[in-house]
Amino acid sequence: MAVPKRRVSSTRRDKRRASVWKLTAPTLIKCPRCSELTVPHKVCDNCGYYGGKEVIKKEA
């Protein structure tokens, strides 16, 4: 069974743990119809269009 030869210092341990939780920023694209920033492959919250078709009726 593998046993560590030396104790891992708290600094080294904490550096290893700190690099795991970081989040990535979501990818945003411009809506081709209204130029609002939206998440790709989702209906635009501003105009209600997806793939050139009106999916959700929005009041103007």
Number of C-alpha atoms within 10 A of each C-alpha: 2 4 5 6 6 6 6 10 8 9 9 9 10 11 10 10 10 9 8 8 7 7 6 6 6 9 9 11 13 13 21 13 14 12 12 14 15 17 14 14 9 11 18 24 15 15 19 18 20 18 13 10 9 13 13 14 9 11 6 4
